[in-house]
Structures are given as C-alpha cells and as structure tokens.
C-alpha cells in the first residue's frame, strides 16, 4: 500500500499518481493557490499547478509585446481584458 507524498499517511482508496509519486485525492493540491487539483494540471519546477494558476502566472507573448493568456478550459487565447 503506497503512502501519500503530502501527508505521509497510507493510501487505502483511490489515489492520484504523478510520475512515481502518489497522493490522496484531497492532498493533491495546487502549489500556488492550494486548491484540490481536479482534471488537467501543469508541472512547473517540480510542483503541480492547476491550469488557472498556471495561466495567470505564465501569460503568452504574442505580437512582440502584447501579452495574452490562454483559457484554462479550452486553451484558446484570451483577447482584451
């Protein structure tokens, strides 16, 4: 039975496995906002980050200096404010 990488407790039920590291579902949280990660996520500097936070902290550069962000749901570029 694996142990959770965050809390260190045994994982008896469902787990989230990232690479070779296992977590309780409720322990698999965003390194930026602390929310439970459900669905897609990104790895940045070895830490799991929800798409919302990843997109907020990693805007896309387009047309030289114009900064645009990608939608965390569809991945399309967000135009305007």
N, C-alpha and C positions, 0 to 999 in steps of 0.2 A: 504494500500500500504506500503510495507516494506521500510526501509531506508538502505543504503549501510553502512556496518561496517567500511569501509575505508574512504570514503569521506563524509558520513553523508547525502547525497542527496537522494531524493525519487527514488525508482526503478520503472520505468514505463513499461519497456520492460522485456526481458529475464534477469534472474539473476542466479548466482551461489549460492547454499546454501550448507554450510558446517556445519553439526550439526544443530543448530538453528540460525546460522549467515548467512546473505545474503550479496552478493556483486554484483555490476555491473560487467559484464564480464571483462571489461577493468581494473577494480580495483582489481580483484583477481590476485595478483602477488606473485612471489616467494620472501620470506623473505630474501634470500641470494643474488640473482642476480637482482631482481626487474623486471624480465620479466613476461609478462602475462602468467598465467598457463593455458595451453590447454591440456586436457586429464588427464592422471594419475598424482597424486602428493602424497606426504607423509606429515604427521603431525609430527613435532618434537618440543618438548617443547611448544606446543600450537600454533606453527606457520606453515603455509603452505609452502612447499618447492617443487620445480619442481624436477623430478626424476634425471635430470642431476646433479643438485647441491647436492641432497641427496647422490647420488652415489659417487660424488667427495669427499664429506666430511665424508663418512661412508664406507670406504673400508672393504671388507670381509676378515677375518683372516682365512687362510687355511694352513694346514700342519704346525702348530706351528707358525712360524714367517713369512712365505711368505704372502705378502699382495696382494690380488686380488680384483678387483672391479667388480660389476655386471653391465651389459649393461642396460641402461635406457630404451631401446626399447624392448628387448626380455627377459631380466632378467638373461641371461647366464653369467657365469664368464669370465672375460677377462684375457687371459694369455699373459705374456710378457709385453712390454712397450706400 
